[in-house]
Amino acid sequence: MTSARNRQLENGGIRVPQALERVLGNEALLERLLGKFLDDPQYPALCAALEHGDLDRAVTAAHTLKGMCGNLSMEELYALFTQQTDALRGGDLAGARGLMAQIKPAYERVTAAIREQPDEEA
């Protein structure tokens, strides 16, 4: 992983050293897992569940996202999905919906960082 890629991921909200530690330093595996995160259907499922008031589906999606973000060292998203999962488990659908104002931009930063390829090779 180039230093430019590392900076890009860090700026997007991924703690690369911790993520690499979780995959025993395997950079190719980390990149593959990050790619799978982009394709995972849980974020759209969460948005739909919140929109339709489906508490059970929302809990499942938020909890799954929390786990993925924790495993990939996406600390901000992990903390936000933890709060959202707790709110949903407590039956606070309005509070969980309100957290989307913070979750959406954080999710977009992370996914943009994963998608983009750095301009420089360093």
Disulfide bonds with the S-S distance in Angstrom:
none
